[in-house]
């Protein structure tokens, strides 16, 4: 490998013939030379040179995403690649990608008036795709590593107080008792709507008063997936209210859904209507999960326990409820105004004459 004017050239012998190839950068030339020394086929090297982001992304979906990720997640990845990544990066060769292309991608995504969190998620997907390209020795390094994500404002959410919860449930049981049961279990367990949708009689352990959470219902795919958001089988305790509601399901067949599937078809609409009827603030179904955590925090349950009940992998997710805890910062500055603090002596004033 040597410098040839403004480019870099690699020379080698193949089948008794002398060959050479020029590269725009020393890194590309070094990668090619390393492949030659390790015995990698020249045909493979030429193929790598022609490999565009779009072609590699398709391989990544089949060889990595479809194996390592849930069906709903890799299908979301495919949609993101098609709609957002390929229009900007698709025709660019992997070996030509630079940090500037990552910055361009971030800028183009921001122009689409996407939420900052969405922009960051799409940018992170591009980084992941290129990271696997590094693992497969297709490129020497990830050119997007230095592209910083957008600043994301702290998410806001609505939640019911205990009084609002009880007011809603009282009215809901008068109008739609079956739907009221669904809301009661949701707000007393923190289960996500997909987890409630996938819940069967076999998941109810009345002996230990636990609910096993090992599946979710994916609405876009229209089917039950034997995998939770965290990819693990988890357990949620049943309190007295949940036990009372679910005890009526004891005679169900093991595989029978705990809640009638039709309840979920218009869950958002029914929740909104009942909020109006009960004269409480209108919230979304996922806000029932926020209400569950918020009410625990306001009752003084420590954040570590809330994290376990919410099944958050990181305490950072749980911190959003910290300000609701009665012991958060309330009274912390009272020591500054204590009556027992040392008195500062007054300065004497000299009187002339």
Secondary structure, DSSP 8 states (H G I E B T S, - for coil): -EEETTEEEEEEEETTEEEEEEESSHHHHHHHHHHHHTT--HHHHHHHHH-BHHHHHHHHIIIIIHHHS-HHHHHHHHHHIIIIIHHHHTTSBGGG--HHHHHHHHHHHHHTT--HHHHHHHHHHHHHHHHHHHHTTSSSS-TTTT---------------HHHHHHHHHHHHHH-HHHHHHHHHHHHH---HHHHHH-BGGGEETTTTEEEE--EEETTTTEEES--TTSS-EEEE--HHHHHHHGGGTTS-TTSBSS-GGGGTTHHHHHHHHHHHHT-----TTHHHHHHHHHHHHTT--HHHHHHHHT-SSHHHHGGGGGGSTTSSTTTTGGGG-TTS------------
